[in-house]
Amino acid sequence: MCNIEKFGHELHCAGPGTAWRKSARLVVPSHRAFVPSLLSDSHYHVFAKCGYVLASIKQDGKEVRFWRGLYRKMQLKRCGIVREDDFLALIRSFQEKGFDKEYPIPVGVDVMEILDGSHRLAISLAISQWPFIEMYRESSHAYNRSWFEQNGFSDSELQRIDGIRDTVVQRYRINHADARLCIVWGNALDHWEEILEMLSNHTLRAGVWFDLFSIPNTEKFVIKSYIGDGMITARIEEKASRLAQMSTRVGVAIIEDNDDEVSHVKKQIRERIAPKLPSYFFDSIIHVVNSKVMRDQLFVELFHKKGDPK
């Protein structure tokens, strides 16, 4: 059974669109986040729901029957209740209106695991919608593949879920060798969606906010992001101090493009966003990490988590 008290589900964990009880433990407010950072084998049930979404959209009778049966079985074993009509209504709503930003998916801030909203995430994956999320200091309740094995799902059922899982992971896989890590400083995060829209024209692969929670942590992060950039240490430290004083929040976006394209989009973003900021100074909007060593280190620090799909 789902632990309702621990995980904050107001009524029950059957979903979809279960009300998440907001609390003082909210640390990062609602914002649009791109999918790869939310994928996890700790939430294998998301891939099962995604299979039902895809079958429903295609209206393939045989596939719908299979995934409907699997979905009902899973929900009964997880929560003792099935709200299939609500799930189908949610799919239609997504198709007609997109992701409703009034109902962001709650995510654990430390490891980026979803706390609720698995139906919303499954639909987002199936139809390539970028969801809104908000981050909490809470722990996630995992449903990995072993849970399915222990609850009587057959090898053939698991193979079908594996197929959906592999397709989804491949679609959103990031090629780190070709990736560029773009840092959007807190000074510009009020314009996060506009910046993401501009980056989406340049092979955007991921994007999410983080809160570094303190000025010293933020200063260290800024310094790391500029190491190997050719800037003298004193200037980096001065920039780190200014940026950290403005905000401890940072947005992180990953794009796959060549250096010329990256320089072009940085210039475009600066030109559009700078006039909208009351306290702009050069490079206080977006920075691209140039050092491969530091880029790889920041990838691990920001995006690696136990249960990542490989």
Residue pairs with C-beta under 8 A, 6 or more apart in sequence:
1 79
1 80
2 9
2 12
2 13
2 78
2 79
2 141
3 141
4 12
4 13
6 139
6 141
7 13
7 115
7 116
7 138
7 139
7 140
7 141
8 20
8 21
8 23
8 106
8 115
8 116
8 138
9 18
9 19
9 20
9 21
9 116
10 18
10 19
10 20
10 21
11 18
11 19
12 18
12 79
12 81
13 78
13 79
13 116
14 75
14 78
14 79
14 81
14 82
14 83
15 83
15 86
15 87
15 116
15 117
15 118
15 119
16 83
16 86
16 87
16 90
16 119
16 120
17 86
17 90
17 103
17 117
17 119
17 120
18 116
18 117
20 106
20 115
20 116
20 117
23 136
25 136
25 137
25 138
26 134
26 135
26 136
27 109
27 135
27 136
27 137
27 211
27 213
28 109
28 134
28 135
28 209
28 210
28 211
28 249
29 134
30 101
30 104
30 132
30 133
30 134
31 104
31 132
31 133
31 134
31 189
31 192
31 193
31 208
31 209
31 251
32 101
32 130
32 131
32 132
32 192
32 193
32 196
32 207
33 107
33 130
33 131
33 132
33 133
33 207
33 208
33 209
34 130
34 196
34 204
34 205
34 206
34 207
34 208
34 253
35 121
35 124
35 125
35 130
35 131
35 172
35 206
36 172
36 173
36 174
36 205
36 206
36 254
36 303
37 112
37 206
37 208
37 303
38 105
38 107
38 112
38 114
38 121
38 131
38 133
39 168
39 169
39 172
39 308
39 309
40 112
40 113
40 114
40 305
40 307
40 308
40 309
41 144
41 145
41 165
41 307
41 308
41 309
42 113
42 140
42 142
42 143
42 144
42 306
42 307
43 113
43 114
43 118
43 121
43 140
43 142
43 143
43 144
43 307
44 143
44 144
44 145
44 147
44 148
44 161
44 165
45 74
45 78
45 118
45 143
45 147
45 148
46 114
46 118
46 121
46 122
46 125
47 122
47 161
47 164
47 165
47 168
48 67
48 70
48 71
48 74
48 148
48 161
48 164
49 71
49 87
49 118
49 119
49 122
50 122
50 123
50 125
50 126
50 164
50 168
51 67
51 70
51 160
51 161
51 164
52 64
52 67
52 68
52 70
52 71
52 87
52 122
53 91
53 122
53 123
53 125
53 126
53 127
54 63
54 67
54 126
54 164
55 63
55 64
55 66
55 67
55 68
56 64
56 67
56 88
56 91
57 91
57 95
57 126
57 127
66 160
68 84
70 153
70 157
70 160
70 161
71 82
71 84
71 87
72 82
72 84
73 153
74 148
74 153
75 81
75 82
75 83
75 84
76 82
77 151
77 152
78 143
87 119
90 119
90 120
90 123
91 123
93 100
94 123
94 124
94 127
94 129
95 127
98 129
99 120
99 124
99 129
99 130
99 131
99 132
101 132
103 117
103 120
103 132
104 117
104 131
104 132
104 133
104 134
105 114
105 116
105 117
105 120
105 121
105 131
105 132
105 133
105 134
106 114
106 115
106 116
106 117
106 133
106 134
106 135
106 136
106 138
107 113
107 114
107 115
107 133
107 134
107 135
107 136
108 114
108 115
108 135
108 136
108 137
108 138
108 139
108 140
109 135
109 136
109 137
109 210
109 211
110 137
111 140
111 305
111 306
111 307
112 208
112 303
112 305
113 140
113 142
113 305
113 307
114 121
114 140
115 136
115 138
115 140
115 141
117 131
120 131
121 131
123 129
124 130
124 131
125 168
125 172
130 196
133 208
135 209
135 211
142 307
144 307
145 158
145 161
148 157
148 158
148 161
149 158
165 309
169 309
172 205
174 205
174 206
174 254
174 256
175 256
176 296
176 299
178 256
179 205
179 254
179 255
179 256
179 295
179 299
180 254
180 255
180 256
180 257
180 262
180 288
180 289
180 295
181 225
181 252
181 253
181 254
181 288
181 289
181 295
181 298
181 299
182 199
182 252
182 253
182 254
182 255
182 262
182 266
182 286
182 287
182 288
182 289
183 225
183 250
183 251
183 252
183 286
183 287
183 288
183 289
184 192
184 195
184 250
184 251
184 252
184 253
184 285
184 286
185 243
185 246
185 247
185 250
185 251
185 284
185 285
185 286
185 287
186 243
186 246
186 247
186 248
186 249
186 250
187 243
187 246
187 247
187 277
187 279
187 280
187 284
187 285
188 195
188 251
188 273
188 277
188 284
188 285
188 286
189 209
189 247
189 249
189 250
189 251
191 273
191 276
192 209
192 251
194 272
194 273
195 251
195 253
195 269
195 273
195 285
195 286
196 204
196 207
196 253
198 265
198 268
198 269
198 272
199 207
199 253
199 255
199 265
199 269
201 265
202 255
202 257
202 261
202 262
202 265
203 255
203 256
203 257
204 253
204 254
204 255
205 254
205 255
205 256
206 252
206 253
206 254
206 303
207 251
207 252
207 253
207 254
208 251
208 252
209 249
209 250
209 251
209 252
210 249
210 250
210 251
210 252
210 302
211 248
211 249
212 218
212 221
212 248
212 249
212 250
213 248
214 248
215 244
215 245
215 248
216 244
217 248
218 240
218 243
218 244
218 247
218 248
218 250
219 237
219 240
219 241
219 243
219 244
220 240
221 250
222 236
222 239
222 240
222 243
222 244
223 236
223 237
223 240
224 294
224 297
224 298
225 287
225 289
225 294
225 298
226 236
226 239
226 240
226 287
227 236
227 291
227 294
228 290
228 291
228 293
228 294
229 236
229 290
229 291
230 290
231 239
239 283
242 281
242 284
243 284
246 279
246 284
252 298
252 302
255 262
255 265
257 265
262 288
266 286
266 288
269 285
269 286
270 285
270 286
273 285
274 280
274 285
277 284
277 285
289 295
289 298
